Amino acid sequence: MQVILLERVEKLGQMGDDASALALFENLVAEFPRHPASWMSYGHALKSAGKQYEGVLAYRKAIELLPQLGGGYWSLANLKTFRFTEADIAKMREQLERPDLRVEARVQFYFSLGKAFEDLKRYEESFENYQKGNALWRSTIEYNADRTSGYVAAAKQFYTRELFAERRHFGHPARDPIFVVGLPRAGSTLVEQILSSHSRIEGTMELPEITSLVRHLDEDSVRDNGPGYPDLLADMEPREFARCGEDYLASTRVHRKLGRPFFIDKMPNNYAHVPLIHLILPNAKIIDVRRHPMAACFSNYKQHFARGQHFTYALHDVARFYRDYVELMAFYDEVLPGRVLRVNYENLVAEPEREIRRIFAYLGLPFEEQTLRFHETNRAVRTASSEQVRMPLYRTSVDQWRNYEPWLAHLRPILGAVLDEYPNVPGFDPAPSGLEGASGPR
């Protein structure tokens, strides 16, 4: 019974009905006080609502009921502002001695210890635990960096200025969506929080609609012996582009609660589908949030994601992914000049008012003073940065990766000119011929 109730309550949260979900979670843990999963979900809901103290208590209760619950410790670590005690560290190490510990729990304990030692400035021990957690999880998943590179090459072959010019009147005319794209852990949640502080913009969450659209288009085309995505876009009828845009707006409407004219879709991986967004919603705005290559790569490497983002569990994979991302976005800048606004995290931290004014100028919206006080905006935030965006901007995160520089050196030759020329973008060779299309980076 409690599993069914838990699924129903979590569905409310996914739909953005956070107040109702939180109230039901409170009733759920009251009715089933010995159920660790209920306390975990309650903690997640409290975290999203900005109630960190209560969230910590909920996670602690789940751990008390099930000491081998690695997810409880990782949920505490994932608050980012939380600090483990020496007693916590001892308990985590004790659990790692268990031969019957599940792989996922073991991974979560390693990542949690990495965070614990990072806060204690014991960086060698911290990196050792991050490395163990990443290596173990990488052994359980499938990720092929060549597939991502192949998608970049295929996109560079397929998309041309002529293709977009021929379809310039296609798509749905709505201006509602603001897409915030880029790599995870690059500052996109910060930008989302700033945008959500504006009176005319509503924040939602990382919406899956574009990814789902790509998957459905690809499956339908392949089933009909078609070319697959993105090549199938060349054969789509004009009305199909408008229909896809209309379907996107209809399916995202459930997440819009405030009646504001604009809303944010903060799915980072949508960067791979900028041309599709342009074709189905030509008036939508797209903001690419970028962070220093070393900082972004390490920040992803030390983050154990709830799902997906398989490129983050090996340093060589994350470095290649970052390079491919920069190459693809540089190509989009060539074929869709001025379409995407780039925001560098370091510039945003150093000159917040200048950058925030630049963002709203791109959006065609008036600047509002409260956007500088974004940390005061009360809204649910579900990403790993949920606590950080509720604080004023701070510069310490910009160079945090330097504490781990001795263990990150081999990222440099893989990143190459992308690192050497940052924040400028290097030139890239034309895509090689003969590469098949793919449905996007995995």
NUDODREN-68798 format. One line per 2 residues: their letters; for each residue x, y, z of C-alpha. Coordinates in pm, 1 decimal. Layout:
BEGIN
a) X,Y,Z  ...
! end
This chain:
BEGIN
mq) 0.0,0.0,0.0  274.1,246.3,94.7
vi) 453.3,183.3,-236.2  137.9,277.0,-430.9
ll) 89.1,588.4,-218.6  454.2,679.6,-262.8
er) 426.1,656.2,-640.6  113.8,874.8,-640.4
ve) 275.1,1139.8,-424.0  593.5,1143.0,-631.3
kl) 377.8,1190.1,-942.1  239.8,1510.1,-789.5
gq) 593.9,1635.0,-743.5  680.4,1551.4,-1104.8
mg) 379.2,1755.0,-1215.5  502.8,2051.7,-1013.9
dd) 234.2,2035.3,-745.2  494.3,2063.5,-469.5
as) 269.3,2194.9,-192.0  24.9,1906.2,-227.9
al) 307.1,1654.2,-256.3  475.7,1784.0,57.7
al) 153.5,1767.5,258.2  88.6,1411.5,144.5
fe) 446.8,1309.8,226.6  393.6,1437.9,579.5
nl) 86.4,1217.4,610.8  272.0,925.3,454.7
va) 560.5,922.8,704.3  313.3,967.4,988.3
ef) 121.9,660.5,872.3  430.0,451.6,785.5
pr) 703.3,576.3,1022.2  917.0,260.3,976.5
hp) 940.8,287.0,597.2  1286.0,427.8,493.8
as) 1183.3,501.4,133.3  900.4,723.4,255.2
wm) 1141.3,925.7,467.9  1380.7,953.8,174.5
sy) 1110.9,1085.9,-57.6  991.2,1320.7,214.9
gh) 1347.7,1450.0,245.5  1365.0,1510.3,-129.3
al) 1039.9,1707.7,-117.8  1162.7,1916.4,175.5
ks) 1491.9,1983.6,-3.9  1309.9,2101.0,-317.6
ag) 1097.4,2332.0,-104.0  1407.0,2490.4,53.8
kq) 1347.2,2335.8,397.8  1699.0,2205.2,443.4
ye) 1690.7,2151.6,820.9  1374.4,1942.6,801.4
gv) 1514.0,1759.8,498.8  1827.7,1663.1,690.3
la) 1614.1,1523.5,972.2  1414.6,1316.1,723.5
yr) 1729.1,1173.8,564.0  1872.5,1102.6,909.7
ka) 1556.2,913.4,999.9  1584.2,700.4,685.6
ie) 1946.9,617.8,773.9  1849.1,533.6,1129.9
ll) 1594.6,283.5,998.9  1835.1,137.9,739.6
pq) 2204.4,205.4,818.9  2323.5,54.6,488.3
lg) 2114.9,309.3,297.3  2382.9,471.5,84.7
gg) 2121.9,690.9,-78.4  2050.3,853.8,256.6
yw) 2410.0,963.1,297.1  2437.4,1071.5,-66.6
sl) 2119.2,1276.4,-30.6  2284.6,1458.4,258.7
an) 2602.0,1510.0,55.4  2394.8,1628.5,-238.5
lk) 2262.2,1919.5,-33.2  2610.6,2064.5,-105.7
tf) 2592.9,2297.7,195.8  2566.8,2004.7,441.3
rf) 2877.7,1893.5,635.3  2936.8,1539.4,761.6
te) 3076.1,1473.9,1109.2  3364.2,1241.2,1190.3
ad) 3102.7,1002.2,1331.0  2925.7,1003.9,993.2
ia) 3252.9,923.6,818.3  3319.1,633.8,1055.6
km) 2970.6,492.0,995.4  3008.7,515.3,617.8
re) 3342.9,337.3,630.4  3188.2,70.8,848.6
ql) 2913.2,9.9,594.9  3167.1,-22.0,313.5
er) 3312.7,-323.1,498.8  2988.5,-514.0,449.9
pd) 3027.4,-789.5,188.5  2651.8,-785.6,118.1
lr) 2632.7,-413.1,36.9  2455.3,-343.4,-293.1
ve) 2667.4,-192.6,-569.7  2459.4,124.3,-592.0
ar) 2479.3,177.2,-215.5  2856.1,122.2,-225.5
vq) 2887.1,382.6,-501.3  2677.0,628.0,-299.7
fy) 2896.4,579.0,8.1  3210.4,646.5,-199.5
fs) 3066.7,967.2,-342.0  2950.1,1075.5,3.8
lg) 3295.4,1016.3,149.8  3444.0,1212.9,-140.0
ka) 3224.4,1507.4,-40.9  3301.8,1461.9,331.1
fe) 3677.8,1470.0,276.8  3649.7,1757.9,29.5
dl) 3483.8,1969.5,299.2  3765.7,1872.9,537.1
kr) 4021.8,1978.5,271.5  4163.7,1625.1,267.3
ye) 4171.7,1632.1,-109.9  4375.5,1319.6,-179.2
es) 4136.1,1104.2,26.5  3845.8,1286.0,-133.8
fe) 3962.3,1216.6,-488.4  4037.4,854.1,-402.2
ny) 3674.8,803.2,-297.6  3533.6,993.3,-596.7
qk) 3753.0,777.8,-818.6  3635.8,452.0,-657.8
gn) 3272.1,552.8,-686.4  3306.7,654.0,-1049.3
al) 3501.5,343.9,-1150.2  3252.3,112.5,-983.5
wr) 2947.5,279.3,-1136.8  3116.6,303.6,-1478.8
st) 3155.0,-76.7,-1470.6  2774.4,-113.8,-1449.0
ie) 2670.4,116.6,-1735.9  2715.7,138.6,-2110.3
yn) 2853.7,454.7,-2262.6  3032.4,494.4,-2593.2
ad) 3207.2,829.6,-2637.7  3246.6,757.0,-3009.7
rt) 2867.5,764.6,-3046.1  2855.0,1118.7,-2909.0
sg) 3135.9,1229.3,-3140.2  2956.9,1057.1,-3427.3
yv) 2639.6,1252.2,-3355.9  2835.4,1578.5,-3365.8
aa) 2989.0,1482.9,-3700.5  2649.8,1376.7,-3841.4
ak) 2485.9,1700.8,-3725.9  2761.2,1905.1,-3891.3
qf) 2700.5,1723.7,-4216.7  2322.9,1753.0,-4208.9
yt) 2240.4,2101.7,-4081.7  2311.6,2384.0,-4322.5
re) 2213.7,2748.8,-4347.0  2017.0,2655.4,-4658.4
lf) 1814.3,2397.1,-4466.6  1711.4,2656.7,-4211.1
ae) 1648.3,2925.9,-4472.4  1411.0,2695.5,-4661.3
rr) 1217.7,2634.2,-4338.0  1226.4,2984.3,-4195.6
hf) 845.9,3013.7,-4189.2  786.9,2671.8,-4034.2
gh) 707.2,2594.1,-3670.8  474.3,2727.5,-3403.3
pa) 499.1,3104.9,-3345.6  471.3,3093.5,-2963.0
rd) 736.4,3285.5,-2767.9  663.2,3120.6,-2432.9
pi) 957.4,2880.9,-2383.2  1303.0,2982.7,-2266.9
fv) 1543.2,2691.5,-2303.9  1847.0,2685.0,-2073.5
vg) 2098.0,2433.1,-2207.9  2456.2,2323.3,-2156.1
lp) 2638.1,2066.6,-1948.4  2506.1,1972.7,-1603.6
ra) 2676.9,2148.5,-1310.5  2767.2,2448.1,-1528.9
gs) 2543.8,2709.0,-1366.3  2215.0,2644.0,-1544.6
tl) 2019.7,2620.6,-1217.3  2161.1,2958.0,-1116.1
ve) 2047.0,3112.4,-1445.0  1707.5,2946.1,-1406.4
qi) 1672.0,3094.9,-1057.0  1762.0,3441.2,-1185.8
ls) 1510.5,3412.5,-1469.3  1241.8,3282.1,-1233.2
sh) 1284.2,3593.7,-1020.3  1140.6,3799.9,-1305.9
sr) 771.3,3882.4,-1281.7  698.6,3752.0,-1632.1
ie) 891.2,3420.8,-1620.2  803.7,3095.2,-1447.7
gt) 1059.1,2830.8,-1355.6  953.7,2469.0,-1398.8
me) 1208.9,2187.6,-1400.5  1425.2,1979.6,-1634.2
lp) 1146.1,1892.1,-1875.3  1178.3,1570.3,-2080.4
ei) 952.7,1674.3,-2368.8  1221.3,1755.6,-2628.6
ts) 1408.5,1431.4,-2557.6  1082.1,1238.0,-2583.4
lv) 996.1,1411.9,-2911.2  1334.5,1317.8,-3059.0
rh) 1290.5,956.6,-2951.0  939.5,931.0,-3096.7
ld) 1037.5,1095.5,-3425.7  1336.5,863.4,-3456.8
ed) 1138.5,549.2,-3373.3  856.2,636.8,-3612.2
sv) 1095.8,709.7,-3897.1  1303.6,395.6,-3847.8
rd) 987.9,181.7,-3821.6  880.3,319.5,-4159.9
ng) 1228.5,248.3,-4305.4  1307.7,619.4,-4288.7
pg) 1647.4,782.5,-4233.6  1629.5,838.5,-3855.8
yp) 1701.5,1155.9,-3661.6  1818.5,1419.8,-3750.3
dl) 1802.4,1335.3,-4124.3  1427.7,1276.9,-4105.0
la) 1377.7,1651.7,-4054.9  1456.5,1704.7,-4423.3
dm) 1145.4,1508.8,-4521.5  899.2,1647.0,-4266.5
ep) 600.4,1837.8,-4400.9  578.7,2207.9,-4298.2
re) 269.4,2145.5,-4086.0  455.5,1875.1,-3891.0
fa) 699.8,2129.2,-3749.7  414.2,2345.0,-3624.1
rc) 237.9,2038.1,-3485.4  550.0,1934.8,-3292.0
ge) 574.9,2284.1,-3146.5  208.9,2279.1,-3050.4
dy) 245.2,1933.9,-2891.8  542.0,2056.7,-2689.1
la) 343.7,2353.4,-2557.9  46.4,2132.8,-2472.6
st) 250.7,1869.9,-2288.5  443.5,2128.3,-2083.3
rv) 131.7,2322.1,-1982.4  81.4,2104.1,-1675.4
hr) 403.5,2246.6,-1526.7  290.3,2609.2,-1558.9
kl) 114.1,2713.2,-1239.4  157.4,3091.3,-1218.9
gr) -1.9,3213.7,-1541.1  311.8,3398.2,-1649.9
pf) 369.7,3451.8,-2022.1  710.7,3282.6,-2030.7
fi) 844.9,2961.4,-1879.5  1181.9,2787.9,-1852.7
dk) 1278.0,2442.1,-1977.3  1609.8,2365.3,-1808.3
mp) 1696.9,2024.5,-1952.7  2076.4,2056.4,-2008.1
nn) 2094.5,1789.7,-2279.2  1861.7,1990.9,-2502.1
ya) 2179.9,2157.5,-2631.6  2208.4,1866.0,-2874.2
hv) 1870.3,1954.9,-3023.8  1899.8,2330.1,-3074.6
pl) 1816.2,2297.2,-3448.8  1498.9,2101.2,-3372.7
ih) 1393.4,2361.3,-3114.1  1457.9,2634.1,-3371.0
li) 1251.6,2457.0,-3636.4  946.0,2378.7,-3420.6
lp) 955.8,2693.3,-3202.3  1139.0,2960.6,-3403.6
na) 1057.1,3238.2,-3154.7  1168.2,3051.1,-2842.5
ki) 1483.0,3178.7,-2671.5  1784.7,2956.1,-2603.6
id) 2053.6,3028.7,-2343.1  2371.3,2819.8,-2332.0
vr) 2537.3,2829.0,-1988.2  2905.3,2740.3,-2000.8
rh) 3166.0,2686.9,-1731.3  3546.4,2658.2,-1737.8
pm) 3637.8,2318.2,-1888.8  3832.8,2191.4,-1589.1
aa) 3570.7,2313.2,-1341.9  3283.1,2166.7,-1544.4
cf) 3452.4,1832.0,-1600.4  3543.5,1784.1,-1235.9
sn) 3206.9,1906.4,-1109.1  3036.8,1642.7,-1323.2
yk) 3286.4,1374.9,-1223.6  3213.5,1419.7,-853.6
qh) 2834.4,1418.5,-902.8  2649.4,1086.7,-884.6
fa) 2341.1,1154.8,-1094.5  2005.2,1001.1,-1015.2
rg) 1977.2,882.0,-1374.2  2153.7,919.6,-1707.4
qh) 2456.5,1145.2,-1769.9  2667.6,833.4,-1824.9
ft) 2952.1,1038.5,-1970.0  3041.6,1168.3,-1622.5
ya) 3185.7,849.6,-1469.3  3530.4,854.5,-1631.8
lh) 3753.6,1157.9,-1670.8  3840.8,1079.9,-2032.4
dv) 3470.5,1044.1,-2116.7  3369.0,1371.0,-1954.6
ar) 3656.3,1556.8,-2124.1  3558.8,1421.5,-2465.4
fy) 3194.4,1506.8,-2400.6  3281.6,1865.7,-2307.9
rd) 3488.6,1902.8,-2624.6  3210.4,1756.5,-2840.0
yv) 2956.9,1989.1,-2675.8  3169.3,2296.6,-2749.3
el) 3225.3,2183.8,-3108.2  2854.5,2127.3,-3167.6
ma) 2750.4,2460.3,-3016.9  3019.8,2637.7,-3221.0
fy) 2873.6,2481.1,-3534.1  2523.5,2594.8,-3438.5
de) 2661.5,2946.5,-3400.6  2778.4,2922.9,-3762.6
vl) 2455.6,2796.8,-3916.4  2218.9,2980.5,-3679.8
pg) 2411.9,3299.0,-3601.7  2280.0,3493.8,-3303.8
rv) 2020.4,3230.8,-3223.0  2173.8,3120.4,-2891.4
lr) 2292.0,3347.1,-2609.5  2605.5,3220.9,-2437.8
vn) 2648.3,3293.6,-2067.0  2981.3,3211.0,-1903.7
ye) 2945.5,3115.3,-1539.3  3264.2,3297.0,-1439.4
nl) 3144.3,3623.4,-1596.2  2808.2,3588.0,-1422.5
va) 2977.8,3549.6,-1084.8  3225.5,3833.2,-1146.6
ep) 2981.0,4087.6,-1297.2  2629.8,3972.3,-1206.6
er) 2437.0,4289.1,-1290.8  2606.0,4332.1,-1626.4
ei) 2541.2,3971.0,-1724.7  2184.6,3965.7,-1592.9
rr) 2102.4,4282.3,-1788.0  2254.4,4120.2,-2098.4
if) 2034.7,3812.7,-2051.2  1713.7,4012.1,-2026.9
ay) 1813.1,4228.8,-2322.7  1844.0,3909.0,-2527.5
lg) 1503.5,3794.1,-2402.2  1349.8,4130.4,-2492.5
lp) 1226.9,4181.6,-2136.8  1282.5,4477.9,-1904.5
fe) 1542.0,4435.5,-1631.8  1393.8,4403.1,-1281.9
eq) 1592.0,4473.3,-965.3  1467.5,4165.5,-783.1
tl) 1651.6,3943.6,-1030.5  1973.1,4053.4,-858.4
rf) 1826.2,3910.8,-536.0  1742.8,3578.3,-696.7
he) 1837.8,3391.2,-378.8  1529.8,3539.2,-211.0
tn) 1291.8,3390.1,-467.7  1081.1,3117.8,-307.7
ra) 1029.6,2828.2,-547.4  1092.0,2455.8,-567.0
vr) 1433.5,2357.7,-704.6  1500.5,1991.1,-774.9
ta) 1859.1,1984.6,-898.3  2181.1,1930.3,-704.1
ss) 2224.8,2307.3,-681.0  1899.9,2357.1,-490.2
eq) 2068.3,2495.9,-178.6  2340.8,2692.4,-355.4
vr) 2095.5,2903.4,-559.3  1928.2,3012.5,-236.1
mp) 2246.4,3196.0,-136.6  2403.9,3511.8,-284.1
ly) 2667.6,3462.4,-552.4  3007.6,3356.2,-423.8
rt) 3337.7,3319.5,-606.7  3484.1,3024.3,-416.9
sv) 3323.8,2768.7,-649.7  3497.6,2912.2,-958.1
dq) 3839.3,2762.9,-883.8  3743.7,2471.8,-657.8
wr) 3876.2,2226.9,-912.7  4230.1,2353.1,-853.9
ny) 4236.6,2165.6,-523.5  4234.3,1848.5,-735.1
ep) 4467.4,1966.3,-1010.1  4732.9,1695.9,-947.6
wl) 4476.5,1425.7,-1034.5  4314.3,1607.7,-1326.5
ah) 4621.7,1673.7,-1538.4  4536.7,1418.6,-1807.0
lr) 4216.2,1609.9,-1886.5  4429.4,1877.3,-2050.3
pi) 4547.7,1693.9,-2364.6  4193.5,1566.3,-2430.5
lg) 4036.8,1911.0,-2395.3  4318.1,2065.2,-2600.4
av) 4233.2,2401.8,-2757.6  3891.0,2404.9,-2589.5
ld) 4076.9,2451.0,-2261.6  4364.5,2662.7,-2391.5
ey) 4137.5,2920.6,-2556.8  3852.2,2933.0,-2303.0
pn) 3631.5,3138.2,-2288.7  3694.2,3186.2,-2660.5
vp) 3593.3,2900.5,-2887.0  3858.3,2741.3,-3108.9
gf) 3804.4,2652.3,-3472.1  3706.5,2293.6,-3550.7
dp) 3780.0,2085.9,-3857.0  3487.9,2000.2,-4085.8
ap) 3304.8,1678.6,-3998.4  3439.3,1366.7,-4173.1
sg) 3215.2,1199.3,-4428.8  3049.4,861.0,-4402.7
le) 2921.7,884.5,-4044.9  2569.1,766.3,-3977.6
ga) 2322.0,983.5,-3788.4  2224.2,909.6,-3429.4
sg) 1946.4,1020.9,-3200.8  2181.5,1223.9,-2982.5
pr) 2446.0,1199.2,-2711.5  2385.2,929.3,-2452.1
! end
